[in-house]
């Protein structure tokens, strides 16, 4: 699946979420608040939806932000948490 404009994750089925590319911009609901936007990481082997939410990383900059995003991307792929 190609990247698309920002998607409301709540409108997608589990199969559609599994097909989303890691890095896809998402929201959960219809909020226009930028802190409610996220980066899709994937569906973990246990079936958990994994995303990085902008509101949760607003205080992280540079390497710390990149490392947090990478940890969640790895977690979605079944790597270390």
N, C-alpha and C positions, 0 to 999 in steps of 0.2 A: 504494500500500500504506500502511496506517496504522501508526503507532508501536505496538510490542508490548512486552511485558515483555522483559527482557534476553535476547538470542538468542546461542546458540553459533554463531559464524560457520562453524565447521568442519562443521556439520551442514547447511549450505545449498549448493545447486548454484550455479553461476556465474549462471544466469538469476535465481535467487531473490535473490542478492546484488545484481545489477543493479537489481532492483525495490525494494530497501530504501530508505526515505527517509533522506536525510542527517540526521544527528542521532540516529539510532537507537542505543540502548545495546547493546553487544555484548560477548561474551567470545570467547576462542579456547581452546576446551577447557572442562573442567568445573570449573576452579578457582574457589573462592569468595574468593580474594585480591582485594581492591579494586584493586590495581595491575594486575591482569590484565583489568580492564574497559576498554572503549574506546568511543569515539564513532565511528560509521560515517560516512565522508565520501563514499564512492561508489566506482565503478570508473572509472579514468582512461581516456581515449581509447585508450591503448596496451594496456588490459586489466589493469592493476595494481589490486589491491584496496587502498584507501586508508582508514586509520583513525587516530585519535588515541588512543594508549594512555595511560591514567592514570599508569602507572609512569614514562613518559617525560616527563610534564609536571608531576610532583609538585613540582618546585622553582620552577615558574613561577606567578606570581600576577598578578591584575588584568589590565592591558592586555597584558602580555607573553604571558599564557596565551591571552587572546582572539585576539591577533595570530597566534600559532602555530596555533591551531585554524582561523582564517580562511585562513591560507596553505595548509593541507592540504585544506580544502574547495575552495579555488580550484584547487589542483593536480588534484584528482579531476575537476573540470569541464574540465580541459584548459588552465587558466590558467597564469600564471607560477608557477615553483617557488620 
